[in-house]
Amino acid sequence: MDELGRRFHRAMVTVYETAKRELGYDARRFLQMLSEHGGVATAKQLVWADTPSDGFTTLWTRGRLDLTVEAHMVQAEYESLFTEEERLKAARRLDDYGWTEHRRH
């Protein structure tokens, strides 16, 4: 894994820790996926799912889409880690749930 991939992975671990600390949401399955597959592969798997993950839905109901994998996938900093199609899929999911903050990146 290159340095950018490691940074993305660390950002995903931080997402888990922040959700647990600030929202009391313990996304153990997400943490397990990160441990087994790494941040980038986990993000790709989640974004290609036909429906949003339980974690995405939970974060949406709590007003924290900024903590989603999708929100991180569309950040300019991580653009080279994902295909254009993956980034568009992430952006569409965010749009579908009313979050437009990602358009600023």
Secondary structure, 3 states (H helix, E strand, C coil): CCHHHHHHHHHHHHHHHHHHHHHCCCCHHHHHHHHHHCHHHHHHHHHHCCCCCHHHHHHHHCCCHHHCHHHHHCCHHHHHHCCHHHHHHHHHHHHHCCCCHHHHC
